[in-house]
Amino acid sequence: MHPVVEKLLALQKIDSRVAQAQRKLDAVPNETAKRRSALTRLTAERDAVKNRIREIEVEIKDLEVRVGGIETAIKKQEEHRDNAQNASTFEAARHRIQLLSEDRDQLQSRELTLIEEQEALQPKLQELEEKVAAETEVFEAYLKEAERLEAELREERDRIAASREEYLDGIPPAQLSQYDEIFRSRGGIAVVALESDHCSGCYTRITPNDRAKLGSGSAIVNCKSCGRFLYAP
Ligand SMILES: [Zn+2]
């Protein structure tokens, strides 16, 4: 193998490890955001149930007030009816009582429906409260762990990156900048092995002339298609 390519290959191992640590580091905030939004959704679901229960309570109170009013009115009409001096007064009171009773029954039936809904929501709320509490605990533990992991990955990345300097020795500036450019633009792979006369980076066949150069290690050969540095393993 050409000595410069050998050095570039060693450098690539270092750069790959740095890139890998960086990728893991970049994944942490995404994971945090994903978990945070799942918890937010769960909390919103609980709040919706809580709000519905509160709405029901308010409506039930309102209904009770209205039913009370109607019952007072019925009593008054009953007095009219019982003290009626003639048939038409009696009939008018009786009719009003009937209408008022119908109204009251309707309100009470609505009240019953609401109470049933409320009773069905209570265990659901309880379940969601427990879920939110448990998931919050899990999320907080995760946050601590994520912070620890980030610090560890950052430390690892910086430690490996710091050792990069010693791998640069003996690499001419032109090849180094060419390598850096390919590493950046070609998915972190700038030096690749030859695989049965093909560049293993892009699977383009190389010429017999390049094949000979690679065999003897006499010259630096770049793939004509992807530009990567080649070596014969
Ligand atoms: Zn190639």
Boltz pocket constraint, residues with backbone or C-beta under 6 A from the ligand:
constraints:
  - pocket:
      binder: B
      contacts: [[A, 199], [A, 200], [A, 201], [A, 202], [A, 203], [A, 204], [A, 223], [A, 224], [A, 225], [A, 226], [A, 227], [A, 228]]
      max_distance: 6.0
